[in-house]
């Protein structure tokens, strides 16, 4: 091993952390800015961020960004803070290994969870809960398949989150985006399988 190998490894880790933090904190800033606009003016400046009432309208207006942008909208301080804390915590775990996969998870789970919630309810929904659920699903799925792998999160934390999803799905504690929650959770598990399949030949990924 040459002296350059540890230096290159350090540079790679630093690059991953920088890109991961860039994605995580850029998302936090965007969500915070949109919540501030919502707080001071209601829907006046964020109407175009909601999914349109019909798919034909989305296609006609070329407003495909609306498949992602509802994930940036939050309606209360608790809604915003809880989602962003979980996004920061779980995003660091995944992003420190692969910022690219964190980006893939964010975009794909936002689209899928928003579409399922849109099919389930009307257009007025928002939040990163579908993305957060996907991060939980990814980490849980990975740990089931690779117990000694590169990602780790305490199982009791996953258990508490799953219990929360079940409780709020009963409807006794208000209206929640249940379709976004469960579709995101399932999609995260699917992505964990894809991650393992595509990285099975790399050192540190296989069990």
N, C-alpha and C positions, 0 to 999 in steps of 0.2 A: 504493500500500500504506500503510495507516495504522499507527500505532504499536501498535495493539491486536493486529494480526495476528501479529507475532512472539511477543507475550505469550501469546496464545491457543494458538499452536503449542507453546510451551514447556509450558503447562499440560496440553495434550493428551498430550505425550510423558511428562510426569511422572505423569499419571494412568495411562497404559498401563504404565509401569514399576512403579508401585505395585501395580496389579492383578495384573500378571504375577508379581511377587515374592511377593505374597500367596498366589497359587495354588501356586507352586513350593515355597515354604518351609512352607506349611501341609501340603502333601503329604509333604515330608521329615520334618516333626515327627510326623505320623501314622504313617508307616512306622517311624520310630525308636521310637515308643512301643509299637507292636505287636511289633516285634522284641524289645524289652526284656521285654514280657510273655511272649513265646515263650521267651526265654532263661532266665527265672527259674522258669517254671511249665509249659513245654511247651505242649501244645494246650489246656490246661485252660480258659483264658479266651478263646481265639480260635476255638473249634470252629465257631461260627456264622458265621465269616467265610469258611470254605471253601464252595465250591459243593456243594449236596446231591447225593446219589448218583443222583437222578432228577429230571427236569424236573417231573414230577407233584408231587414233594415240595416243590419251590420254589413252585409255584402254590398248593398246598394250604396252605402255611405263609405265603404272601404274602412270602416272603423274597427279593424281587427284588434287594435290595442285594447279594446274593451273586454277582450277575453282575459287580460291580465290585470288591468287597472282597478277592478273592484277590490283586489287584495290590498291595495294601498289605502282604502277608505275605512275609517273607524268612527264610531258614533259616540263613544263615551271615553272618559279617561281610563276607566278600568279595562275596557275593550282594547284600547291602544297599548297601555302599559303591559298588560299580561301577555298579549301577543308578541310585542317587541322584545320583552325579556326572554321569552322562550325562543324566539327567532335568534337572538344574540347567543344564548347559551348553547342551543343545539347546533346552530350554524357554525360556531367555533369548533365543535367536535368534528364535524364533517369537513369544513373548509380548511382546517389545519392539515388534513390529509390530501384533499383535492378540491380546490376552489372551483374547478371546472364542473365537477359533479354537484357541488352546492348550487351553482348557477343553473345547471340542468334541472335539478330538483325544484328550485324556486319557480322557474318559468313553466315547466311542465305541470307541476302540481297546482299552480295558480290557474292555468287554463282548465285543467280537468275539474278541479273542485268548483271553480266558478261556473263552468258549464252544467255540472250536475245540480248545483244550487239554483241556477237559472231555470233549469227544467222543472225543479221541484217547487219553486216559488215565483214571486214576481221579480221585477228588475231591481228593486230597492234593497240590496244587500251588499255587504262589504266586510272586509277584514282579512287578516292573514291566517285565520284559524285553519283553513284548508292546507296552507303551506306548512304551518306548524305541525299539523297532524301527519303530513307526509314525512317530515323529518323524524317524528317519532316512529312512524311505520318503517322507514328506512333503517333506523338504528335497531329497532326490535327485530326486523327480518334478518338483518345482517348477523346479529348476535345469536339468533336461533341457528343459522346455517354455519356460522364461523365463531363459535364461542371463545376461541383464543385469538381472534383476529385483531385488526388494527383499530376498530371502533369499539368504544365501551361507554355504556350508560347504566346506572343502577337500575335493576329490574323493578324495585319498589317505586321508582319515579315513573316508569312506564305504566305500572299498575295503577298508580294514583290518577294518571292522565286518562287511562281507559275507563276507570270508574267515573271520572268526571264526564266523559262523553256519554256514558250510559245514563247517568243521572239527568243531565240536561236534555237528553233525547226524550225523556218522559214528558217534557213540556210543563212541569210543575214549577219551574224557576224562570219562566219567561220564554221568549222566542230566540232560538239559536239556529245557526246554519248547519243543521244536522247532516244534510246531504253533502255539504262541503267537507265536514269533519270526516265522515266515514269513507267518502270517495278519496280524499287526500290520504287517509291512513292506509287504505288498500293500495293506492298507487305508490306510496313510499315503499311498501313491502315488495311490490313488483320491481321497482327500480333497484332495490338491494340485490335481488336475484340477477338483474342485468349487470350490475356492478361487479358481482362475484364472477359471473361468466366471462366478462370482458377483461378482468384483471387476474384471472386464476393462475396465469403463468408468471405473475410478478412476485417478487420476494416480499413477504410480509402480508400478503393478502390471503393466500391460501392458509388453511389451518394446518 
